[in-house]
Amino acid sequence: MQKKLLSLAVAAAVTAPTAVLADATLYGRAHVSIDYFDIKNNNAGGRKFKGWTLSRGPEGKSNSRASRIGLKGSEDLDGGLKAIYQVEFEVPLANEEDNHIANGEADSAIKMRNSYVGLRGGFGTFLVGRHDTPLKTSTAKLEMFDDTVADNEGTVGFEDLRPDSTILYVSPDFAGFKFAGAIMPGGASVFSDTSNDPDANSNSDGLTEGYSLSTVYENGPWYGSLAYESRGSEFSSSGSNTQPEDFTLWRVGLGIRDWMGLTLSGIYEKWTDFGFTEDNEADLWQIQAGYTMGNSMLKAMYGQQDQDKTDTNDRTTWAVGIDHDFTKRTKAYALYTEVEYDRMNNDAEDWQGFSLGMIHKF
């Protein structure tokens, strides 16, 4: 009898969490690359580097590989309404910050990604927490080199943002159109001072210190998007500018996705008062092309950044690569990219990168 009771107790302990987590999903992505860099110099405090490394390397060129693990789920409420939630962490699988042989990624071992709680129903989706802005997500499906050495944020320099504080609404689908809007309340720390200045962003105390809007059209292979974002001057660090300007961005994306094996995309972004500085404008653009043959895709990109006030960060960049899908969840890739800064007789910050990578989603 005692053995039977013990067996029942053990069975209850094992199955109870399963019942509680019936609507929860554990998910993630593991992404590591073997990289070769040739970095001329980094005037912002870096150094020359030429050699092999893993996942971004000692000078942190381009973007993180964005390995992650998360938990998401929902609960049915009355009237077709659902409560939704997600908690997601970025977990680097190799050193992506420096060239120390062992530091446990002390400065950035784990980072918060999109994490929120909200409601979903016939009206759309409403959530509160940390989330990519609609401007960022508006062209996410057009990026063929995302989270690699040739990521367009780390090469062309597109301004993607994931505010620490976000209130976001996404509409239902209307004949292929979706609308999204987000506001960034005070304390979102979008541009907080890296020196941990306690007064940084001290004036960002409103509910709508910044906002982001987007319209996306998706129908079969056809894709188009238009987005606008305003980051209030209150987000600039205190004391750096007595009369900072709001930093605003326009972004347009157009693409054909997997049309008889062909994928084409173009992204254009316009900055106004970049860095909260009056009349500091810039134009950024990128075109990408890919062709699928069986389980492999050949792809290429070309882009530029042109700032009006100075040529300090003007650049031209290109990349070529190949992806191979072993399954829907696992792929390997190889790519090469170059970033050339357009300074007369000065290649101080030019760099090239070659990368062999593997991504597994679970």
Secondary structure, DSSP 8 states (H G I E B T S, - for coil): -HHHHHHHHHHHHHHHHHHHTTTEEEEEEEEEEEEEEEE---TTT---EEEEEETTTTTT-S-----EEEEEEEEE-GGG-EEEEEEEEE--SS--S---SS-TTTTTS-EE-SEEEEEEETTEEEEEEE---HHHHTTGGG-SSTTSTT-TTTTT-------SSEEEEE---BTTEEEEEEEE-TT--TT--TT--TTTTTT--STTSEEEEEEEEEETTEEEEEEEEEE-GGGS-TTS-SS---EEEEEEEEEEEEETTEEEEEEEEEEESGGG-TT--EEEEEEEEEEEETTEEEEEEEEEEEESS-STT-EEEEEEEEEEESSSSEEEEEEEEEEEE-BTTB-TT-EEEEEEEEEEE-
